[in-house]
Amino acid sequence: MTTPMTTPLFRLFWESSTLGPRTARGFAAQLDEDARTPRAVPQLFYAAAAAPLGPPSPRAAALDALFAARRSRRPFADRPLRSDELSALCAGLRTRPDGAGRAAPSAGGTYAVETFALLWRTEHALAGRAAYYVPDAHALSDVAPAPPFDPAAFGLEPEAGTPAAALLFVGLPERVTSRYDERGGRFLLLEAGHLAQNVLLAAAALDLAAVPLGGTWDRPLLGALALDDTRFALTYAVLVGAAR
């Protein structure tokens, strides 16, 4: 776990893009300026006329409706997450029942990204705790007390409300860079995106509020997971709760 990285460029990129109390202020100012700047979404255009694809097949109708329902929703209600909702949110992270890999893809089956949860307001037995998600057992393992929710640590304003839980995707780069060198750094981030999207689609199916966040403060959150002074890297986070 403490073996030095063999990919100095990825390590430099990671350290240069890390946010914390000192660097977050400038990043927040960038986000504020970006939010105030009206702009159109860029799109590519070619000379040839676009050929319509037509509607999805009836078999894909439910999936299409799920894609349409996915939103980044930040206002959270006070209701705690039910245990069955928490289970459904994690279902897309688990090992398949037949043991043939997991629900989300991973480069070379390295599974370089692990999932942790901060369970602020849930009906689960580990409510109020930080927990590690065990994909083979579809279960949560107690790690430590969950720290109080701090909007700033997630790059949010206080008026967004308090989420019921956070799912944190924490990568160990050596699992994938040991096979694929610097390119493995890309695979690590791709895997985190796959996991987060599965959670977001589950939240859409449950009509829960959920928002993916990449502006987290790495070190305080890793410390809350007992992962400080390790090579683990916080790649992505999803806040989730009942919709206000």
C-alpha positions as CSV (number, residue, x, y, z in Angstrom):
1,M,0.0,0.0,0.0
2,T,2.9,2.3,0.6
3,T,5.0,1.3,-2.4
4,P,6.1,4.4,-4.3
5,M,4.2,5.0,-7.6
6,T,6.1,4.0,-10.7
7,T,4.2,6.5,-12.8
8,P,5.6,10.0,-12.0
9,L,3.5,11.9,-14.5
10,F,0.2,10.6,-13.2
11,R,1.4,11.3,-9.7
12,L,2.3,14.9,-10.7
13,F,-1.1,15.4,-12.3
14,W,-2.8,14.0,-9.2
15,E,-0.9,16.1,-6.7
16,S,-1.3,19.3,-8.9
17,S,-5.1,18.8,-9.1
18,T,-5.7,18.0,-5.4
19,L,-8.0,20.3,-3.6
20,G,-8.0,21.3,0.1
21,P,-8.8,24.3,2.3
22,R,-6.0,26.3,0.8
23,T,-6.7,25.6,-2.9
24,A,-10.5,25.2,-2.8
25,R,-11.1,29.0,-2.6
26,G,-9.7,29.6,-6.0
27,F,-11.4,26.7,-7.5
28,A,-14.8,27.9,-6.0
29,A,-14.2,31.3,-7.6
30,Q,-13.7,29.5,-11.0
31,L,-16.9,27.7,-10.5
32,D,-18.8,30.9,-9.6
33,E,-17.4,32.7,-12.6
34,D,-18.3,29.8,-14.9
35,A,-21.9,29.7,-13.5
36,R,-22.4,33.4,-14.3
37,T,-21.1,33.0,-17.9
38,P,-23.8,32.2,-20.4
39,R,-22.6,29.8,-23.1
40,A,-24.0,27.4,-25.6
41,V,-23.1,23.7,-25.4
42,P,-20.6,23.1,-28.2
43,Q,-21.6,20.6,-30.9
44,L,-19.9,19.3,-34.0
45,F,-21.5,19.8,-37.4
46,Y,-20.7,18.1,-40.7
47,A,-21.7,18.9,-44.2
48,A,-23.7,15.7,-44.7
49,A,-27.2,15.6,-43.3
50,A,-27.6,13.7,-40.1
51,A,-29.5,10.4,-40.5
52,P,-32.1,9.9,-37.8
53,L,-31.8,6.8,-35.5
54,G,-35.4,6.5,-34.7
55,P,-36.9,5.6,-31.3
56,P,-35.3,2.9,-29.1
57,S,-36.7,-0.6,-29.3
58,P,-39.5,-1.5,-27.0
59,R,-37.2,-3.7,-25.0
60,A,-35.0,-0.7,-24.3
61,A,-37.9,1.6,-23.3
62,A,-37.4,1.3,-19.6
63,L,-33.7,2.0,-19.9
64,D,-34.4,5.0,-22.1
65,A,-36.8,6.4,-19.5
66,L,-34.1,5.9,-16.9
67,F,-31.5,7.8,-18.9
68,A,-34.1,10.7,-19.3
69,A,-34.8,10.7,-15.6
70,R,-31.2,11.1,-14.5
71,R,-30.5,14.6,-13.1
72,S,-27.9,16.2,-10.9
73,R,-30.2,17.2,-8.0
74,R,-28.7,19.0,-5.0
75,P,-31.6,20.0,-2.7
76,F,-32.0,17.2,-0.1
77,A,-34.9,16.5,2.2
78,D,-34.6,15.5,5.8
79,R,-35.9,11.9,5.4
80,P,-33.2,9.2,6.0
81,L,-32.4,6.7,3.3
82,R,-34.2,3.4,3.8
83,S,-32.1,0.3,3.9
84,D,-33.6,-1.0,0.7
85,E,-32.8,2.2,-1.1
86,L,-29.2,2.0,0.1
87,S,-29.0,-1.6,-1.1
88,A,-30.3,-0.6,-4.6
89,L,-27.8,2.3,-4.8
90,C,-25.0,-0.2,-4.2
91,A,-26.3,-3.0,-6.4
92,G,-24.5,-1.7,-9.5
93,L,-21.2,-2.0,-7.6
94,R,-21.4,-5.6,-6.5
95,T,-19.8,-8.8,-7.8
96,R,-22.2,-10.7,-10.1
97,P,-24.0,-13.6,-8.4
98,D,-22.1,-16.0,-10.7
99,G,-18.8,-14.5,-9.6
100,A,-17.9,-13.5,-13.2
101,G,-16.7,-10.0,-12.5
102,R,-18.6,-7.0,-11.2
103,A,-21.5,-5.0,-12.5
104,A,-19.2,-2.2,-13.7
105,P,-16.3,-2.6,-16.1
106,S,-12.7,-2.4,-14.9
107,A,-9.5,-2.4,-17.1
108,G,-8.1,-5.9,-17.0
109,G,-10.3,-6.8,-14.1
110,T,-8.0,-4.9,-11.8
111,Y,-10.8,-3.3,-9.8
112,A,-8.6,-0.4,-8.9
113,V,-11.5,1.6,-7.3
114,E,-13.1,0.8,-4.0
115,T,-16.3,2.3,-2.7
116,F,-16.8,3.8,0.8
117,A,-20.0,5.3,2.3
118,L,-20.6,8.1,4.8
119,L,-23.9,7.2,6.3
120,W,-25.2,10.4,7.9
121,R,-28.9,9.6,7.9
122,T,-29.9,6.1,6.9
123,E,-31.9,3.3,8.4
124,H,-29.0,0.9,8.0
125,A,-27.4,-0.7,11.1
126,L,-24.3,1.4,10.4
127,A,-26.1,4.8,10.4
128,G,-23.7,7.5,11.5
129,R,-20.6,5.6,10.4
130,A,-18.1,5.5,7.6
131,A,-18.2,2.1,6.0
132,Y,-16.4,0.1,3.3
133,Y,-18.6,-1.5,0.6
134,V,-17.8,-5.2,0.2
135,P,-18.7,-6.1,-3.4
136,D,-18.4,-9.9,-3.0
137,A,-20.9,-9.9,-0.1
138,H,-23.0,-6.8,-1.1
139,A,-22.5,-5.6,2.5
140,L,-21.0,-2.7,4.4
141,S,-18.1,-3.0,6.8
142,D,-17.7,-0.5,9.7
143,V,-14.6,1.7,9.4
144,A,-15.0,4.7,11.7
145,P,-17.5,7.4,12.9
146,A,-18.7,9.5,9.9
147,P,-17.5,13.1,10.2
148,P,-20.2,15.8,10.2
149,F,-21.3,16.8,6.7
150,D,-19.2,19.8,5.6
151,P,-20.5,21.3,2.3
152,A,-17.2,23.0,1.6
153,A,-15.4,19.6,1.6
154,F,-17.6,18.6,-1.3
155,G,-17.5,22.0,-3.1
156,L,-21.1,22.8,-2.2
157,E,-22.9,25.8,-0.8
158,P,-24.8,25.2,2.5
159,E,-28.2,25.9,1.0
160,A,-28.0,22.6,-0.9
161,G,-29.1,20.9,2.3
162,T,-27.7,17.9,4.0
163,P,-27.6,14.6,2.1
164,A,-28.4,11.3,3.7
165,A,-25.2,9.6,2.5
166,A,-22.1,10.0,0.4
167,L,-20.6,7.3,-1.8
168,L,-16.9,7.9,-2.2
169,F,-14.9,6.2,-5.0
170,V,-11.3,5.7,-3.8
171,G,-8.7,4.3,-6.2
172,L,-5.4,2.6,-5.6
173,P,-3.5,3.6,-8.8
174,E,-0.8,0.8,-8.4
175,R,-3.4,-1.9,-9.1
176,V,-3.8,-0.6,-12.7
177,T,-0.6,1.4,-13.4
178,S,1.5,-1.7,-12.5
179,R,0.0,-3.3,-15.7
180,Y,-0.5,-0.3,-17.9
181,D,2.0,2.3,-16.7
182,E,0.9,5.9,-17.2
183,R,-2.1,4.9,-19.3
184,G,-3.4,3.1,-16.3
185,G,-4.1,6.5,-14.7
186,R,-6.8,7.0,-17.3
187,F,-8.3,3.6,-16.6
188,L,-8.6,4.4,-12.9
189,L,-10.7,7.5,-13.7
190,L,-12.8,5.7,-16.2
191,E,-13.6,3.0,-13.7
192,A,-14.7,5.6,-11.1
193,G,-17.0,7.1,-13.7
194,H,-18.6,3.7,-14.5
195,L,-19.3,3.1,-10.8
196,A,-20.7,6.6,-10.2
197,Q,-23.0,6.3,-13.2
198,N,-24.4,3.1,-11.9
199,V,-25.2,4.8,-8.6
200,L,-26.7,7.8,-10.4
201,L,-29.0,5.6,-12.6
202,A,-30.1,3.7,-9.5
203,A,-30.9,7.0,-7.8
204,A,-32.9,8.1,-10.8
205,A,-34.9,4.9,-10.7
206,L,-35.7,5.5,-7.0
207,D,-36.5,9.2,-7.6
208,L,-33.8,10.2,-5.1
209,A,-31.7,13.4,-5.3
210,A,-28.1,12.7,-6.2
211,V,-25.2,14.7,-7.5
212,P,-21.8,13.6,-8.6
213,L,-18.9,15.8,-7.4
214,G,-15.3,16.1,-8.5
215,G,-14.4,19.1,-6.3
216,T,-13.9,17.3,-3.1
217,W,-11.2,17.9,-0.5
218,D,-9.1,14.8,-0.8
219,R,-7.1,14.6,2.4
220,P,-9.9,15.3,5.0
221,L,-12.2,12.8,3.4
222,L,-9.5,10.1,3.1
223,G,-8.7,10.7,6.8
224,A,-12.3,10.1,7.7
225,L,-12.0,6.7,5.9
226,A,-8.8,5.9,7.8
227,L,-6.9,6.1,4.5
228,D,-4.6,9.0,5.3
229,D,-0.9,8.3,4.7
230,T,-1.7,5.7,2.1
231,R,-1.5,5.6,-1.6
232,F,-5.3,5.6,-2.0
233,A,-6.7,8.5,-4.1
234,L,-10.2,10.0,-3.8
235,T,-11.4,10.0,-7.4
236,Y,-15.1,10.9,-7.3
237,A,-18.1,11.3,-4.9
238,V,-21.8,11.0,-5.2
239,L,-24.1,12.7,-2.6
240,V,-27.5,11.2,-2.3
241,G,-30.7,11.6,-0.3
242,A,-34.5,12.0,-0.5
243,A,-35.4,14.8,-2.9
244,R,-36.7,18.0,-1.4
